């Protein structure tokens, strides 16, 4: 592990704690289905990367952080679970089932595809309710994933695919959330 990977792990831990605090204070809302799915998929990706000798250390923090955030969301009782969340969650479960039937390399690809699916409800919330999204958190994850990309040993699936896709997803969430500075908040919100 190099300095970039170490920094990405430390920064990720602080970001999760920061987001947990925001959720507990009521200043941020997150999508429960997305965070549960991310936790499950991070386990899959982490195990796959461990087997392949990739950067699994960051995924360990991701699993712990996603679990913490999921607990905070449930504790806040400020979440909804609609058809779109159910569909995305079932697709995530399907990707986990497929993972059990493949090699570690394909599991990394499949679990990363699952992360894209799992992110859809969060992206939808960022687009439709941008004022509830903590932009600083997702900017932080852009940096975390950027550090993980730079810290990769080689341009391989094991070292750079997962953080690259996660970084792109965080850029999209930030981009959608920036709308809160240009769109008026609905009355009573």
C-alpha positions in Angstrom: 0.0 0.0 0.0 1.3 3.4 -0.9 0.7 7.0 0.4 -2.2 7.6 -2.0 -4.0 4.5 -0.9 -3.4 5.3 2.8 -4.7 8.9 2.3 -7.8 7.6 0.5 -8.6 5.3 3.4 -8.1 8.0 6.1 -10.1 10.6 4.1 -12.9 8.1 3.4 -13.2 7.3 7.2 -13.5 11.0 8.0 -16.1 11.6 5.3 -18.3 8.8 6.5 -18.1 10.2 10.1 -18.9 13.6 8.7 -21.9 12.3 6.7 -23.2 10.3 9.7 -23.1 13.5 11.8 -25.0 15.4 9.1 -27.7 12.7 8.9 -28.0 12.6 12.7 -28.4 16.4 12.8 -31.0 16.3 10.1 -29.0 18.5 7.6 -28.6 15.7 5.1 -30.8 13.0 3.6 -29.6 9.9 1.8 -31.3 7.1 -0.1 -31.6 4.0 2.1 -31.7 1.5 -0.8 -28.6 2.9 -2.3 -26.6 2.7 0.9 -27.7 -0.8 1.7 -26.9 -1.9 -1.8 -23.5 -0.1 -1.7 -22.6 -1.9 1.5 -23.5 -5.3 0.0 -21.6 -4.6 -3.3 -18.6 -3.2 -1.4 -18.4 -6.6 0.3 -18.4 -8.4 -3.0 -15.9 -6.0 -4.6 -13.7 -6.1 -1.5 -13.6 -9.9 -1.4 -13.0 -10.0 -5.2 -10.1 -7.5 -5.0 -8.6 -9.3 -2.0 -8.6 -12.6 -4.0 -7.0 -10.8 -6.9 -4.4 -8.9 -4.8 -6.0 -5.5 -5.6 -6.6 -2.5 -3.4 -9.2 -4.1 -1.0 -8.2 -1.9 1.9 -10.4 1.1 0.8 -13.3 -1.3 0.3 -13.0 -2.3 3.9 -13.6 1.3 4.9 -16.4 1.5 2.4 -18.2 -1.5 3.9 -17.9 -0.1 7.5 -18.9 3.4 6.3 -21.9 2.3 4.3 -23.0 0.2 7.3 -22.7 3.2 9.5 -24.6 5.5 7.1 -27.3 2.8 6.6 -27.8 2.7 10.4 -27.9 6.5 10.6 -30.5 6.7 7.8 -32.7 4.1 9.5 -32.3 5.9 12.8 -33.3 9.2 11.2 -36.6 7.7 10.0 -36.3 10.1 7.0 -36.3 7.6 4.1 -38.7 6.2 1.6 -38.7 2.9 -0.3 -40.6 3.0 -3.5 -40.8 0.8 -6.6 -37.6 2.2 -8.1 -35.7 1.3 -4.9 -37.1 -2.2 -5.0 -36.2 -2.7 -8.6 -32.7 -1.4 -8.1 -32.2 -3.5 -5.0 -33.4 -6.7 -6.8 -31.0 -6.0 -9.6 -28.2 -5.6 -7.0 -29.2 -8.9 -5.5 -29.1 -10.5 -9.0 -25.6 -9.2 -9.5 -24.5 -10.7 -6.2 -26.0 -14.1 -7.3 -24.1 -13.8 -10.6 -21.0 -13.0 -8.6 -21.2 -16.4 -6.9 -21.0 -18.1 -10.3 -18.0 -16.2 -11.7 -14.3 -15.7 -11.2 -12.9 -12.9 -9.0 -12.1 -10.7 -12.1 -15.7 -10.9 -13.4 -17.0 -10.4 -9.9 -15.2 -7.1 -9.8 -16.9 -6.1 -13.0 -20.3 -7.4 -12.0 -20.2 -5.8 -8.6 -19.1 -2.5 -10.1 -22.0 -2.7 -12.6 -24.2 -3.3 -9.5 -22.8 -0.1 -7.9 -24.0 1.8 -11.0 -27.5 0.3 -10.6 -27.5 0.9 -6.9 -26.6 4.6 -7.4 -29.6 5.3 -9.5 -31.9 6.1 -6.6 -29.3 8.5 -5.1 -28.8 10.1 -8.5 -32.6 10.5 -8.8 -32.7 12.2 -5.4 -29.8 14.4 -6.3 -31.7 15.5 -9.4 -35.2 15.9 -7.9 -34.2 17.0 -4.4 -30.8 18.6 -4.7 -31.1 20.6 -1.5 -31.0 17.4 0.6 -27.6 16.2 -0.9 -24.4 17.1 1.0 -22.2 18.2 -1.9 -19.1 18.3 0.3 -19.4 14.6 1.0 -19.5 13.6 -2.6 -16.7 16.0 -3.5 -14.7 14.3 -0.8 -15.4 10.9 -2.4 -14.3 12.2 -5.7 -11.0 13.0 -4.0 -10.9 9.6 -2.2 -11.5 7.7 -5.5 -9.0 9.9 -7.3 -6.4 9.0 -4.7 -7.3 5.3 -5.1 -6.9 5.6 -8.8 -3.5 7.3 -8.5 -2.5 4.7 -5.9 -3.2 1.7 -8.1 -0.3 -0.5 -9.0 -1.3 -0.9 -12.7 -4.0 0.1 -15.1 -6.0 -3.1 -14.4 -9.5 -4.1 -13.4 -8.2 -5.1 -10.0 -6.5 -1.7 -9.3 -8.4 1.0 -11.0 -11.8 0.0 -12.4 -13.9 0.2 -9.2 -12.6 3.6 -8.0 -12.8 5.1 -11.5 -16.5 4.1 -11.8 -17.2 5.3 -8.3 -15.5 8.7 -9.0 -17.6 9.2 -12.2 -20.8 8.4 -10.1 -19.8 10.9 -7.5 -19.1 13.5 -10.2 -22.7 12.9 -11.4 -24.2 13.2 -7.9 -22.3 16.5 -7.4 -23.3 17.8 -10.8 -27.0 17.0 -10.2 -26.8 18.4 -6.6 -25.3 21.7 -7.8 -28.8 22.4 -9.2 -29.7 23.5 -5.6 -28.0 26.7 -6.3 -30.0 27.4 -9.4 -33.4 25.8 -8.6 -35.8 27.4 -6.1 -36.7 25.2 -3.1 -40.4 24.1 -3.2 -42.7 26.0 -0.8 -42.8 24.4 2.6 -39.6 22.4 2.0 
